[in-house]
Amino acid sequence: MSILSAFTSKEENIEVSDSLKVFLNNFSIEVMPRTASKIESFNEILPEDTRIYIAHIEGVPIDEMVETAKRISNEGFNVMPHFPARIIKDKIILEDWINRYQGEAGIEQALLLAGGVNKPHGVYDNSMQLVETELFEKYNFKHLHFAGHPEGNKDIDNDGSNNNVDEALSWKQKFKERTDIELALTTQFCFEVGPVIEWANSLVSKGIDIPVHIGVAGPAKLQTLIKFSIACGVGPSLRVLQKRAKDVKKLLLPFEPNDFLETLAEHKKANPSFNITNVHFFPLGGINVNASWINNATIN
């Protein structure tokens, strides 16, 4: 199986291996308030206790975020809302968010990230500054995840290096060593396996032992994947999609992440200590479509 082949169409009907079924244990999925509102019941499409991230996009009121978290939590799921540092004005607002999430929805976990905003709305520019307030420890949060960047991040290192990203990883490793909060790195979605494995191994070589939850784009049309990839800054592995787009016969076919995940699953089976421990889905083709693919992969 080629590591350059990231997705396969439904028509190819590739059988899901036992290794992949195991690799998909404890997967997570990401929603937004507006997409979540279209799902009548998450219990009907996802396993109980699935971790569901709620993305906080600039302009979405905190009331809407908390209400979505409360609704999904009440259905029996582990809810992990985003805390984008650059749209949080100050410590008062941050504590209000934490207090509301916990008091109204029972939330004890969060994904901390800088956020896709060029100019901060207030005093915070990155996720580390949110941690330094010590508010998540004050409110006894059990899990904190940070954004991971297998392909680098030009928003953080605009010179093309990984200097700032590496410095931030070192800070997070030190935080892991001094806290009882469980940490993980949740990455942007990727399409090429080789660089992902190389990046994950490089973390270990740098002394970073924070578990990695690899981001994967759920089943979607090629045009949709390319659009989101460009918007989200997915760089090097975008060439996988561009290569596929040159085949007119396959241009309109839906894609599934079989090959990408199968290769990672086999690598994990051969290397049990491999630091990618979980799969995190971005349902770019729709939540129902992604959930159906997961159910077929894990049950069949």
N, C-alpha and C positions, 0 to 999 in steps of 0.2 A: 504494500500500500504506500503510495507516494506521500511524503509529508507536505508536498506542495499542493496536494489536492485537499481542500478544506471542507468542501460541501459536496453533497451528492443529491441528485434529483430523486423525487419519489419513484419515478419510473424505473430507476436502476434497482430498486427493491433489495438493498443490501441487508443481509441478516445481521441482527444485533448480537454481539458476542456476550458471553457470560461476564467477561472482564468489564465490558461497558456497563452492564447492569449493576455490577458492584461499584464501579466508579461513579455512577449516578446517585448512589446512596447519599441522603442528606443534601440534595441539590437545593438551590434557592432560585427565586425568580423575582424580577423587578416590575413594579407597576407604577402608574401615576394616578392621582385622584380621578382624572377624567376617564382613563382606561378602566380603572377598577369599578367605576360606577356603571359600566356596561355589563359587568358580570353579576348575574342574579345571585349566584351562590358559589363561592370558592370551594366549598365542601364537595360540590358535585364534580369538580374538575381537578383538584389537587389533593394529595395525601394529607392527612391530619398532621399538624405540627410542622408543615413546610415553612421555612423562613421566607417571608415575603418582604422585600425591600420596597419602600415608598419613596420614589424620586421627588425631590423638592425643586421644581423649576422656578426660576425667577418670575415673580408676579403672582404665584399661587399663594393665596392667603393661608396663614397658619391655621385658621379655623377649619379650612377645607382639608388640610393635611391631618390634623388631629381627628377630625370626624372620620376620615378614611381609615386611619390607624385603629380607631375604636371599633369601627364596623368589622374590619378584618380580624382584629384580635378577639372580638366576641364570637367569631366563627371558629375559634380554636387554633389560630395560626400564630407563629412567632413573627412579630412585626418589627422591622428594622427601618426606621425613617432616616432619610438623609439629613445631615446638618451641613449645608454649604457655607463655609466660613465667610465668604465675601458678600453674602446677602444678609448676614446677621449684624445688626448695627452696633451692639455693645453687649456687655456682660448682663445687663438687666434683661434685654431681649432674650439672650441665650438661656438664662435661668428660667424665664417665663415659658419658653418652648419646652425645656426639659421638664419643668413642673407640670405643665399641661399634658404632655405626652404620658408622663408617669401617673398623674392623678386621674386622668380621664380614660386612658387606654391601657394602663398597666405596663408601659414600655420600660424595658431595662437594657436596651441595646440600641446602637446607632452606627451608621456609616458616616464617618467624618471625611470631608473633602474640601478642597479650596472652592470649587464651584465654577461653572462656566461663565464667569463675569470678569470682564477686563479690569474694571475699576471697583474696588471694594466699596460697599455702601456705608461702611463704618470702620471700626478699629481692627477688624480681623482680615488677614490676607491668606492664611493657611490653616490646615487642620491642627497643627501642633499648638497654635495659639489657643484654640478651643480647649485642648487638653490641659494647658497650663493654667486655666481658670480654676481647675480642680473641682468643677461643678459635677462632672460625671462620677467622680469618686464620692462627692458629697451625697449624691442621690443614689449611690450604690448600683450603678450600672454594671451588668455582668459581662457584656460583650461590647467591644469597640472595634470596628473595622475601618481600615484606611484604604484610600485608592491606591491601586498598583499600576505600574506602567511598563509592561513588557517591551513596548516599542519606544520608550522614552516619552517625554512630554515637552513640547516646544513652548508651552505656556509657562513652564517652570524653568526650563533651560533653553532659552531662545538662541543660544549659540550652537545648538546641535549636540552639545555634550550631555553627560548625565551627572554633572557635578552636584547640582542642587538636589536632584532626585536622590542621589547616593547619600548626601549629607542628611536629608530628611529620613531616609531609611535607617541610618545609624542612630538618629535621635529616637525613632520609634522602637528600635531594638533595645535601647537603654531604658525606655519607658516600660517595655515588656518585662525587663528584668527587675523593675522596682515596684510593679503593681500586681495585684491579684486579678485584675480585669483580663479576660481572655481576648487576645488580639488576633486579627487576620488581615491579610491584604486582599481586597476584592478588585480585580482588574477590569479594565475596559475590554470590550469584546475584541477577539483576535481571529484571524483566519488562517494563519500559517503556523504549523506545529513546531518546526525546527527552531525558529527564533524564540518561541515560548519556552521550550525545554532549555535552551541555552541561557535564557534570562533567569529562569527558576534556579538552575544550577549555579549561576553567578551569585545569586543571593547567598547561597550556602558558603561559597568561597569567601564572601565578605563578612561572614559571621552572623548573617541574618537568619534566624530560625523561626520567623513568624510564618505560620501556615498561609498558603495561597489558595484563594478561591478564584478559579480561572473564569473570566467572562466569556460567554459564548452567545453568538447571535442565534436566536431561535429561527425556525423555518420561515422563509420569506422569499418574495420575488427578488431576483437579482437587482433590479432597478432600485428597490427599496433598500437593500443592503448597501449599495453604493452610495445612495443619498445619505443614509445615516452615518456611514463610514466617513464621508467627507465632512459632514456637520460635526462629528464627534472627534475629529482629528486622528482617526485611525490611519496610520501612514504606510509603512513598509509592506504589510501583508495585504493591503488593498490591491496589490498587483495580482493576487490570486483571483479576485473577482474580475479584474480588468481582462485577464487572460481568458476567463470563462465567457466574458461578454463578447469576445470576438467570434464565438461560435453562434451564428444566427439561430441554429436549430435549438440551442439550449437557452437562448436569451429570455424567453418567456416562461421557462419551466420553474416551478417552485424548488427551493433548495432546503436541504436538511443538513444538520451538522454531524452526520454519521462519521465520515472519514476523519475529521478533525478530532472528534472525541474518541473514536476507536483507537487511533494512534496514541493518544495520551493515556488511554486506559491500558493498552498493552505495555506502554513504558512504565506505568505505575505498577503493573503486575510484576514486571521484571525487576523493578527497583522499588520495593515496598516503602523505603524511607524517602522517596521522592516527595518534595515539599508541596506539590499541588494536591490538596486534600479534598477539595469540593468543586462542584460546577455551579456557576451562577449564570442563569439565563436572562438575556435581554429579549423579550418577546416582540421583536420588530415586525413580525408578520401577524401579530395579534396574540392575546393571552390564550384564547381557546385553542388556536392552532398549535401553539407551543405546548400547552398542557396535553393535548391529544398526542403529540409526538412523544412526550415523556412517558405517558401512560403505555403507549405501544412499545416503547423501548424497554420499560421496566417490567411489564406484565407478560408480554408475549415471549 
